[in-house]
Every structure is written in C-alpha cells, then in structure tokens.
Amino acid sequence: MKFDNSLGYFKNQIEISENKLQELRKKDKRFAFLRLISFLAVVVLSVYFISNSEMLLFSIMLFISLIAFGYLLKTHQFVRNTIHSTTLLKGINQTEISRLKRNLSDIPGGEHFFDPKHPYHQDLDIFGKNSLYSLINRTTSKEGAELLANRLSNGIADNNKIVDIQKAIKELSPRVDWRQKLEVLGLSIQENQIPDSETLKTEKISTFRVITQIILNLLLVANIILVSLDIVDVRLLIINIIANIIATYTFISKTVKPANEAIIFSTKLNRYKNIFKHIESENFESELNTKLKTRLYSENISAGKSLEQLSSIGYWLENHGNQLYQIVNALFNIDLFIFIRLHRWFKNFRTHIPEWFEVMTEFEVLNSFAGFYYESEGSYNFAKITDEKYCLDITSTAHPLLKPGETVKNDFTMEGKGAIGLITGSNMSGKSTFLRTLGINMVLAYCGAPVIAEKLVVSRMQIFTSMRTQDSLTEHISAFYAELLRIKALLDEIEKGKPVFYLLDEILKGTNSDDRVSGSLALIKQLIKLNAMGLIATHDLQLSALEKSLPEMGNYHFSSEVNGKSINFDYKLKEGPCESFNAKALMKNMGIQLED
C-alpha cells in the first residue's frame, strides 16, 4: 500500500487552510467594527435630520444607508461563511489522515444501521466503532448515508452497473479538490436531511388580492413622497399605513400555515443550490457520472439554475425574522409577493426535486468510494464479478481495516458447488482475520468499490457469516444455542435458492469436544450437497481427515513457531492441515502450570 503522496496532500491542505483562516479572522474583526460604526452613524444622522425637520434628507439618507448596510452585511456574511467552509475543509483533511492511519475510533460508524440478524453485519465489522463504514463514509446527508449503508449491506444486483460504478470511481478519485468541496458544501448544511416535497402545499393567491395590494403599495409610496414635500397632510399617510397593515395581517392570518411551510421548505431546499451547481460545473467522461449529471437538467434548465431562481426569493426568506424586514413587510405585505413567486416556482419544478436529490446522494456514495480508492494511490484494484457460479479467485489480499504496514497478503482460490475450505491453525495465527478479509473484500466487490487485492474474480453469492455468536441473558439464549440459531439461519438462507458463500469460525464451540466434532462432521457433509461453498476455521484436527473421503473439501492452515516464551506468526496461508499448535505455550506464558 502506498500512502506517502496522499498523506502529503492532506497535510498540505491542512496547512493552507490554517493560513487562510488566520487572514479571514482578521477580516471578520474589521467588518464587525465597520458594522458597529455604520450603525452608530445612521442613528446620529437620523436624530439630527428628524430634530431639524429635514424629512427629505432623512429619507435619502435612510435609503442610501440601507443599501450600504445591506452590502456590508452581505460581505461580512460571506467572510464568515468562508471561515466556516475553510474550517470544515481542514477537518475533512484531518479525518482523511486518521483514515490513512486507521485511527477510526472517533469517526462515526453508522451504528444505527447495524442489524444483528443480517447475514454478515455482526462478523465483518461493517458498522460500528472501527468499522468499514467509518473508513468509507464521506456522505453528508442522511439519505446519502442510508444509500451507502444499503450498498454495504446488499450490494448492487446488476453486474453491468457495477462496472459503470467502478469506472465512475476511477474518474472521481484523482479529483480531490472537487470531491472535498462537494463534502464541504454538504457539511455546511445544518440538519442535512432532504426536504420532502410531497407534503408541501402551496395555494394560488387571488388576482383581486394581488391588485388591491399593488394599489395600496403604490399609494403608500406616493404619500410618503408627498408628505416629505409637504404637499399632502400627514394624516392621509397614516390612514394609508393603517390600511396596508390591515391588508398584510389579514393575508398572514389566512395563509400563515401554508406560507410558513413553504418558507421553511424553500429555505431548506435553497441550501442545496451550491451542491447542484458544483456537480453541474464538472465535466465527466465516464458513462455513469455523465448520466447522473444529465439528470439534473430538464427543459433546458438545470437544478442549479432553478435554485438560483429560488435563491432570489430565499434572500428575503432568510431575513424573515429580521426586525427591519418585519417593519417593511407590515407596510408593503412583501410576504404576499414572495408567496406568489414560491407558488410559481414549485409549480414548475416540484416534480424534479426528488430526482435531483437522487443524483446528489449517488455522488455522495461515489465520492465515498473514490476517497477510499485515492488513499491507495492505485494499489487497490477492482473486482470482476463473473457469471460463472461458485467461483472465488483472489491474490495478494489484505484486510482494509488493518493499519498500513501491518498487513500480510495472501492468495486463495476455490470453486465448485459444495466446495469447502477447512482452515486449522494455532491460536492468534490469523484464521479469523483471513475469513474476515475474504468476506469484507467481497462486500466491497459487490458494491463496485475497490478491493484490497491484486486480483479478485468472484461469482455472485450471498455472503453469510457465523463467527461472533454470543449468549443473551435477556432472551435466555446460551452461546451454544445462539450458534445453532445462526447455523439454522444459514441453512434457511441456502434454501432460498441463491448461491451462498459462508464463513464459519469455530462452529459448535459451545459444547463438549465429542459433540462438537460429530456435529461439525454432519454439518460439513450436509453443506457440500447444498447450493453453497465456503470456509470453516476450526481447532478440531479430526475434521481435516474428511479430505480423504470428500473431494469437495480442501485443507489449509496458519502456523506459528514457539521459541521459548516467544511465539512467532507469519500469518501466511498454507495448504494442508496444521501440524503445530501453541495453546500450551500460551497457557504457560499466562502462568498456568502444566504437567509435562
């Protein structure tokens, strides 16, 4: 595995982010000071003009100051947004370094996706602390995480789609800046859960109400000007203001619920604008990435452009709680005109919204796998899902969750319905890790993700494991009975007719040695007749003798070498049954006084 260049890239990005943050924080302080000075200046001038009855000058000053303050506010907000996004980018690169070093304990593991009854969740560390999900996941939305979890749990059923995904991952992997910006944009959205457009209701505003409001607004503007010029009595302006306020709150009282729902939905939806624009800005060559991007376009307008239209409405919506907005809204009923524009927008684009977000979540998942592929700098490879049945051929494979430099690579091949690989070996020699290595790489293969292997050719099979069976005090289930239930679940899975690849570790370990051996013999003889193949790790050497009478079975082992009090492991898979064990040496090292 090569990690130097990718590690260097991540470290360099962290340094760039830190330098940028120092400059941005200085700007933030300057803008905060300017806003305070501007506000005080407006207050002083307002008092001066009003006290001297300079209403025209006051109106002009107020208009100019509102524009200037709005510009200052917008620019300051941009600086603060940039501080936030730069901080997120720094955190992303710090997390990438943690992944490279396999320090995954502080990275969310998707525990809520874990299903103890799933065919392989329990044993292959798919979810939970220090899991495959922690290593892979770079999604930012709730739905993106759910799609990734689904892929890791169920794979992709279509072999052609797997090939398309592999090509898409290869294309995205070196585009680190683009991928990390996609992640930053997603993380910038608080409560990143896709809004549900199906529940939204918007009602058309009557033409009479619109015309009435326009007339009242024009009259109000005219009266403000005429009063400023001392042409009409101020009482006429007061009557006009009261009429406008009544019109505004009559509208609000009748439309408050649908209006608020539309405003909330639009505000949430508008936050995704930059994500869609970011996807649309990139040119792709792979078929899948190109198709996904194309789905963001409809009727010659893209999702990003559509949301640009919504953004102009959203600018007002985001300031809906602002006191100045509330004053202006009371006078001119701005809510009515916003609601009209919202209704028109949703009428045009509502049906496209679900598809836009499907594209976004697909890119989130592709980005997750592309980030995983990037760390290897080409040393990971992509599997071939063959149409042949009951086939597994893997070379130079290792476990993806082991730290770089601690992996020992192995080769393994088996094929044929009913084929069984029996693995014997010393304690801690690598039997269980090897089973998990095969299983977790097959999970990656069925997702279209890169695998830690020089080559992997594998048939389409349902992975099923039984390795970490535990007792349950609350359910009154012993460890042995829990294992029997797991074996029954395996047999039930095989009965469904789909080819199964099983990984069993120390089967029937919860009972006495005689019953364990006889039960294991019976299970092996049963499995070779079924639509399955797989591996069984065991300490029971008696089972290795079955190779003589069962051509479907092959013996393999991991060994260790005892040198005094030290025990050495090479973690290399070898053919044949194990001939050396280390249990007695381990027990002596722990202080157990054994008789020679």
C-alpha positions in Angstrom: 0.0 0.0 0.0 1.3 3.5 -0.9 0.3 6.3 1.4 3.1 8.9 1.2 1.7 11.1 -1.6 -1.9 11.2 -0.4 -0.7 11.8 3.2 1.4 14.7 1.9 -1.6 16.2 0.1 -3.8 16.1 3.1 -1.1 17.7 5.3 -0.6 20.4 2.7 -4.3 21.2 2.6 -4.4 21.5 6.4 -1.5 24.0 6.3 -3.2 26.0 3.5 -6.5 26.1 5.5 -4.8 27.2 8.7 -3.0 30.1 6.9 -6.3 31.1 5.2 -8.2 31.0 8.5 -5.7 33.4 10.1 -6.4 36.0 7.4 -10.2 35.5 7.4 -10.4 36.0 11.2 -8.7 39.4 10.8 -11.2 40.4 8.1 -14.1 39.2 10.3 -13.0 41.6 13.1 -12.6 44.5 10.7 -16.1 44.0 9.3 -17.7 43.7 12.8 -16.1 47.1 13.7 -17.3 48.7 10.4 -20.9 47.5 11.0 -20.9 49.0 14.5 -19.6 52.3 13.3 -22.1 52.4 10.4 -25.0 51.7 12.7 -23.9 54.5 15.1 -23.5 56.9 12.2 -27.0 56.2 11.0 -28.5 56.7 14.4 -26.7 60.1 14.9 -27.7 61.4 11.5 -31.3 60.2 11.9 -31.6 62.1 15.2 -30.1 65.2 13.6 -32.3 65.2 10.5 -35.6 64.4 12.4 -34.9 67.1 15.0 -34.3 69.6 12.3 -37.4 68.5 10.3 -35.3 67.5 7.3 -37.5 64.7 6.2 -36.4 64.6 2.6 -32.8 64.4 3.6 -33.7 61.8 6.3 -35.4 59.7 3.6 -32.5 60.0 1.2 -30.0 59.1 4.0 -32.1 56.2 5.1 -32.4 54.8 1.6 -28.6 55.1 1.0 -27.7 53.7 4.4 -30.0 50.7 4.0 -28.2 49.8 0.7 -24.8 50.4 2.2 -25.5 48.4 5.3 -27.0 45.6 3.3 -23.8 45.4 1.2 -21.7 45.4 4.3 -23.8 42.8 5.9 -23.7 40.5 2.8 -19.9 40.9 2.5 -19.3 40.2 6.2 -21.6 37.1 6.0 -19.5 35.9 3.0 -16.3 36.2 5.1 -18.0 34.2 8.0 -19.3 31.6 5.6 -15.7 31.2 4.2 -14.4 30.8 7.7 -16.9 28.1 8.3 -16.2 26.2 5.0 -12.4 26.5 5.4 -12.7 25.1 8.9 -14.8 22.2 7.5 -12.2 21.6 4.8 -9.4 21.5 7.4 -11.4 18.9 9.4 -12.0 16.8 6.3 -8.3 16.5 5.7 -7.6 15.8 9.3 -10.2 13.0 9.1 -8.5 11.6 5.9 -5.2 11.4 7.8 -7.0 9.5 10.6 -8.3 7.1 8.0 -4.9 6.6 6.4 -3.5 5.7 9.8 -6.6 3.6 10.5 -7.4 5.7 13.6 -11.1 5.2 13.2 -12.4 5.3 16.7 -13.5 8.9 16.6 -15.2 8.7 13.2 -18.9 7.8 13.2 -19.5 4.2 12.5 -23.2 4.2 11.4 -24.2 2.1 14.4 -27.9 2.8 13.8 -27.6 0.8 10.5 -26.3 -2.3 12.3 -28.6 -5.4 12.2 -27.5 -8.3 14.4 -29.6 -10.7 12.3 -28.0 -9.5 9.0 -26.1 -12.2 7.1 -22.7 -10.6 7.8 -23.0 -7.3 9.8 -22.0 -8.9 13.1 -18.8 -10.5 11.9 -17.3 -8.4 9.2 -17.3 -5.0 11.1 -19.5 -3.3 8.5 -20.9 -0.8 11.1 -19.9 0.3 14.5 -16.7 1.6 16.0 -13.6 1.0 13.8 -15.8 -0.3 11.0 -15.7 -0.4 7.2 -18.4 2.3 7.3 -16.0 4.6 9.3 -13.3 4.0 6.7 -15.5 4.5 3.7 -18.2 7.0 4.6 -17.8 10.5 3.2 -21.5 11.2 2.8 -23.0 14.3 4.4 -26.8 13.9 4.0 -29.0 11.5 5.9 -30.2 10.0 2.7 -26.6 9.7 1.3 -25.6 7.8 4.5 -28.6 5.5 4.1 -27.7 4.7 0.4 -24.1 3.9 1.4 -25.4 1.6 4.2 -27.7 -0.1 1.8 -24.8 -0.7 -0.7 -22.6 -2.1 2.1 -25.5 -4.3 3.3 -27.0 -5.5 -0.1 -24.5 -4.7 -2.8 -25.5 -4.0 -6.4 -27.6 -6.7 -8.2 -26.6 -5.7 -11.7 -23.1 -6.7 -12.9 -23.1 -4.1 -15.6 -23.9 -1.3 -13.1 -21.0 -2.5 -11.0 -18.7 -2.0 -14.0 -20.1 1.5 -14.5 -19.6 2.3 -10.8 -16.0 1.2 -11.0 -15.3 3.5 -13.9 -17.1 6.4 -12.2 -15.0 5.8 -9.0 -11.7 5.8 -11.1 -12.7 9.1 -12.7 -13.6 10.8 -9.5 -10.7 9.5 -7.3 -8.0 11.9 -8.5 -10.3 14.9 -8.5 -9.7 15.5 -4.8 -10.4 19.3 -4.7 -13.7 18.7 -6.4 -14.7 15.9 -4.1 -13.7 17.7 -1.0 -15.6 20.8 -2.0 -18.7 18.5 -2.5 -18.2 17.3 1.0 -17.7 20.8 2.4 -20.9 22.0 0.7 -22.8 19.1 2.2 -21.4 19.6 5.7 -22.3 23.3 5.5 -25.9 22.4 5.6 -27.2 22.1 9.1 -29.6 19.2 9.7 -28.7 17.8 6.3 -31.9 15.9 5.6 -33.5 16.2 2.2 -36.8 18.1 2.4 -39.9 16.2 1.4 -41.7 18.0 -1.4 -44.7 15.6 -1.3 -46.0 17.1 1.9 -45.8 20.7 0.8 -49.0 22.6 -0.1 -49.0 26.0 -1.8 -52.1 27.8 -2.8 -52.6 30.3 -5.6 -53.2 33.9 -4.5 -56.4 35.5 -5.9 -55.9 38.2 -8.5 -58.1 40.6 -6.6 -55.9 40.4 -3.6 -52.8 41.0 -5.6 -54.2 44.0 -7.5 -55.5 45.5 -4.2 -52.1 45.1 -2.6 -50.3 46.7 -5.5 -52.6 49.7 -5.4 -52.2 50.1 -1.6 -48.4 49.9 -2.0 -48.3 52.5 -4.8 -50.4 54.8 -2.8 -48.2 54.4 0.3 -45.0 55.2 -1.7 -46.8 58.3 -3.3 -48.0 59.5 0.1 -44.5 59.2 1.7 -43.1 61.3 -1.1 -45.9 63.8 -1.0 -45.7 64.2 2.8 -41.9 64.6 2.5 -42.6 67.5 0.1 -45.4 69.0 2.3 -47.9 68.6 -0.5 -50.5 66.4 1.5 -51.5 66.1 5.1 -49.6 63.5 7.2 -53.0 62.1 8.3 -53.6 60.7 4.8 -50.3 58.9 5.1 -51.3 57.5 8.5 -54.6 56.2 7.1 -52.7 54.6 4.2 -50.3 52.9 6.6 -53.1 51.5 8.7 -54.9 50.2 5.6 -51.7 48.4 4.5 -51.1 46.9 7.9 -54.6 45.6 8.0 -54.2 44.1 4.5 -50.9 42.5 5.5 -52.1 40.8 8.6 -55.4 39.7 7.0 -53.3 37.9 4.4 -51.0 36.5 7.1 -53.8 35.2 9.3 -55.4 33.3 6.4 -52.1 31.9 4.9 -49.8 31.6 7.9 -49.6 27.8 8.0 -49.1 27.0 4.2 -46.9 30.1 3.9 -44.7 29.1 6.8 -44.4 25.6 5.5 -43.4 26.9 2.0 -41.0 29.3 3.5 -39.3 26.6 5.7 -39.2 24.2 2.8 -37.8 26.7 0.4 -35.2 27.8 2.9 -34.0 24.2 3.3 -34.1 23.5 -0.4 -32.2 26.6 -1.3 -29.3 25.4 0.9 -28.5 22.7 -1.7 -28.2 25.1 -4.6 -24.4 25.2 -4.5 -24.1 21.4 -4.4 -26.1 21.1 -7.6 -24.1 23.9 -9.2 -20.9 22.2 -8.2 -21.9 18.9 -9.8 -23.1 20.7 -13.0 -19.8 22.6 -13.2 -17.7 19.5 -13.6 -17.1 17.7 -16.9 -17.3 14.0 -16.8 -16.2 11.2 -19.2 -17.4 8.1 -17.5 -20.9 7.0 -18.5 -22.4 6.8 -15.0 -21.1 10.3 -13.9 -22.3 11.8 -17.2 -25.8 10.3 -16.9 -26.1 11.4 -13.3 -25.2 15.0 -14.3 -27.7 14.9 -17.2 -30.5 14.0 -14.8 -30.0 17.5 -13.2 -31.3 19.1 -16.4 -34.9 19.4 -17.6 -36.5 21.7 -20.1 -33.2 23.5 -20.8 -32.7 24.5 -17.2 -30.5 22.8 -14.6 -31.2 22.2 -10.9 -28.6 24.8 -10.0 -30.2 27.4 -12.3 -33.7 26.5 -10.9 -32.5 27.0 -7.4 -30.8 30.3 -8.4 -34.3 31.5 -9.2 -35.4 30.3 -5.7 -32.3 32.0 -4.2 -33.6 35.4 -5.0 -36.7 34.5 -3.1 -34.6 32.9 -0.4 -32.7 36.0 0.3 -35.9 37.6 1.7 -36.9 34.3 3.4 -33.6 34.1 5.3 -34.2 37.5 6.7 -37.8 36.8 7.6 -37.1 37.2 11.3 -35.2 40.4 10.9 -36.9 43.4 12.6 -36.4 45.7 9.7 -37.9 43.1 7.4 -41.0 42.8 9.6 -41.5 46.6 9.6 -41.2 46.8 5.8 -43.4 43.7 5.4 -46.1 45.2 7.7 -46.2 48.2 5.4 -46.0 46.6 2.0 -47.0 42.9 2.5 -43.9 41.5 1.0 -44.9 38.0 2.1 -47.7 38.0 -0.4 -45.4 38.6 -3.4 -42.9 36.1 -2.1 -45.6 33.5 -1.7 -46.7 34.2 -5.3 -43.2 33.6 -6.6 -42.9 30.5 -4.5 -46.1 29.0 -5.8 -45.0 29.6 -9.4 -41.6 28.1 -8.8 -43.0 24.9 -7.2 -45.5 24.5 -10.0 -42.6 24.4 -12.5 -40.0 22.4 -10.6 -41.7 20.4 -7.9 -41.7 17.1 -9.8 -38.0 17.3 -10.5 -36.9 17.7 -6.9 -36.8 14.0 -5.9 -34.6 13.2 -8.9 -32.2 16.0 -8.2 -31.6 14.6 -4.7 -31.2 11.0 -6.0 -28.3 12.3 -8.1 -26.8 14.1 -5.1 -26.9 11.0 -2.9 -25.4 8.9 -5.7 -22.5 11.3 -6.0 -22.1 11.2 -2.2 -21.7 7.4 -2.3 -19.4 7.5 -5.3 -17.3 10.2 -3.5 -17.0 7.9 -0.5 -15.6 5.0 -2.6 -13.4 7.4 -4.6 -11.9 8.8 -1.5 -11.1 5.2 -0.3 -9.6 4.4 -3.7 -7.5 7.6 -3.6 -5.7 6.7 -0.4 -4.2 3.6 -2.1 -2.7 5.6 -5.0 -3.6 2.8 -7.3 -2.6 -0.2 -5.2 -6.2 -1.2 -4.7 -8.0 -2.8 -7.6 -11.4 -3.5 -8.8 -13.0 -7.0 -8.8 -14.5 -8.8 -11.7 -18.0 -10.3 -11.0 -18.0 -13.4 -13.1 -21.1 -15.1 -14.5 -19.6 -18.4 -13.5 -21.2 -19.9 -10.4 -19.3 -20.8 -7.2 -16.0 -19.2 -8.0 -13.5 -17.2 -5.9 -10.0 -16.3 -7.0 -8.2 -13.7 -5.0 -4.5 -12.8 -4.9 -2.4 -10.6 -2.6 -5.4 -9.7 -0.5 -5.3 -8.0 2.9 -7.9 -6.6 5.4 -8.8 -3.0 4.8 -9.2 -2.1 8.5 -5.7 -3.2 9.4 -3.1 -0.4 9.8 -0.7 0.2 6.9 2.4 -1.8 7.3 0.7 -4.5 9.5 -0.9 -6.4 6.7 0.3 -9.8 5.4 -1.1 -10.6 2.0 -2.5 -14.0 1.0 -3.8 -15.8 -2.1 -6.8 -18.1 -2.2 -8.8 -19.9 -4.8 -11.8 -22.2 -4.6 -14.6 -23.1 -7.0 -17.4 -25.5 -7.4 -20.8 -26.1 -5.8 -20.3 -27.6 -2.3 -16.6 -26.7 -2.1 -15.3 -26.3 1.4 -12.0 -24.9 2.7 -11.2 -26.2 6.2 -8.7 -23.9 7.9 -6.9 -25.2 11.0 -4.1 -23.5 12.9 -2.7 -22.1 16.1 -4.3 -19.6 18.3 -3.9 -16.0 17.1 -2.3 -17.2 13.8 -4.7 -15.4 11.5 -7.6 -17.8 10.8 -10.4 -15.5 11.8 -8.8 -12.5 10.2 -8.4 -14.3 6.9 -12.1 -15.3 6.9 -13.0 -11.6 7.5 -10.5 -10.5 4.8 -12.3 -12.6 2.2 -15.7 -11.5 3.4 -15.1 -7.8 3.6 -13.4 -7.7 0.2 -16.4 -9.5 -1.3 -18.7 -6.9 0.3 -16.6 -4.1 -1.4 -16.6 -6.0 -4.7 -20.4 -6.3 -4.8 -20.7 -2.5 -4.2 -18.4 -1.8 -7.2 -15.8 -0.4 -4.7 -12.1 -1.1 -4.9 -10.8 -4.2 -3.1 -7.5 -4.7 -1.3 -6.2 -7.3 -3.6 -4.1 -7.6 -6.7 -6.9 -9.6 -8.4 -10.4 -10.7 -7.3 -12.7 -12.7 -9.5 -15.8 -13.8 -7.8 -19.3 -15.2 -8.5 -22.5 -13.6 -7.4 -23.1 -15.1 -4.0 -24.9 -14.2 -0.8 -22.3 -13.8 2.0 -23.2 -15.4 5.3 -21.0 -15.5 8.4 -21.1 -17.1 11.8 -18.1 -16.0 13.9 -19.1 -13.9 16.9 -22.1 -15.7 18.3 -23.0 -14.6 21.8 -25.3 -15.6 24.6 -28.2 -13.4 25.7 -29.3 -13.1 29.3 -32.4 -11.2 28.5 -33.5 -13.6 25.8 -32.4 -16.7 27.8 -30.2 -17.9 25.0 -26.9 -19.7 25.7 -23.8 -19.2 23.4 -24.3 -22.7 22.0 -27.9 -22.2 21.3 -27.2 -18.8 19.7 -24.7 -20.6 17.4 -27.3 -23.2 16.5 -29.7 -20.4 15.6 -27.1 -18.9 13.4 -26.5 -22.2 11.6 -30.2 -22.6 11.1 -30.3 -19.1 9.6 -27.5 -20.2 7.2 -29.4 -23.3 6.1 -32.6 -21.2 5.7 -30.6 -18.7 3.5 -29.4 -21.6 1.3 -32.9 -22.9 1.0 -33.9 -19.6 -0.8 -32.0 -21.0 -3.8 -29.5 -18.2 -4.3 -25.8 -19.4 -4.1 -24.3 -18.7 -0.7 -20.7 -18.1 0.4 -20.4 -18.9 4.1 -17.6 -18.1 6.6 -17.8 -20.2 9.8 -15.4 -19.8 12.7 -15.1 -22.5 15.4 -18.5 -24.0 14.8 -20.3 -25.6 17.8 -17.7 -24.3 20.2 -20.2 -24.0 23.0 -20.5 -27.8 23.6 -18.2 -30.7 24.6 -15.5 -31.9 22.2 -17.2 -35.1 21.1 -20.5 -33.5 20.3 -18.7 -30.6 18.6 -16.7 -32.9 16.3 -19.6 -35.2 15.4 -21.9 -32.2 14.8 -19.3 -30.5 12.7 -18.8 -33.6 10.6 -22.5 -33.8 10.0 -22.8 -30.2 9.0 -19.9 -30.4 6.6 -21.4 -33.4 4.9 -24.7 -31.5 4.7 -23.2 -28.3 3.3 -21.3 -30.0 0.4 -24.7 -31.1 -1.0 -26.3 -27.6 -1.0 -26.1 -24.5 -3.2 -23.2 -23.1 -1.3 -19.5 -23.0 -0.8 -17.3 -21.5 1.9 -14.7 -21.8 4.6 -14.7 -23.2 8.1 -12.0 -22.3 10.6 -11.5 -24.9 13.4 -9.1 -26.3 16.0 -10.5 -29.8 15.6 -7.9 -31.6 13.6 -10.1 -34.7 13.3 -12.2 -32.8 10.7 -9.2 -32.5 8.3 -9.4 -36.2 7.7 -12.6 -35.7 5.8 -10.5 -34.6 2.8 -9.8 -38.2 2.0 -13.4 -39.1 1.5 -14.8 -35.7 0.4 -13.2 -34.4 -2.8 -15.1 -31.1 -2.3 -13.0 -30.3 0.7 -9.5 -28.8 0.9 -7.3 -28.4 3.9 -5.4 -25.2 4.7 -3.7 -23.8 7.8 -1.9 -21.0 9.6 1.0 -21.9 11.8 3.2 -20.4 14.5 6.7 -21.0 15.8 7.4 -21.3 19.5 10.8 -20.2 20.7 11.0 -20.4 24.4 8.5 -17.9 25.8 8.1 -16.1 22.4 5.6 -17.2 19.7 6.2 -16.0 16.2 3.5 -15.8 13.5 3.9 -15.3 9.7 0.2 -15.1 9.0 0.6 -16.9 5.7 -2.0 -19.3 4.5 -0.6 -22.7 3.6 -2.1 -25.9 2.2 -2.7 -28.9 4.3 -3.8 -29.4 7.9 -1.9 -27.6 10.7 0.8 -29.7 12.5 1.9 -27.3 15.2 -0.1 -25.6 17.9 0.7 -23.0 20.6 -2.1 -23.4 23.1 0.2 -24.9 25.8 2.9 -22.3 25.2 0.3 -19.5 25.6 -1.1 -21.0 28.8 2.4 -21.4 30.3 3.1 -17.7 29.4 0.0 -16.8 31.3 1.2 -18.6 34.4 -0.7 -21.9 34.1 1.5 -24.7 35.5 1.1 -27.6 33.0 2.4 -31.0 33.7 4.9 -32.2 31.0 
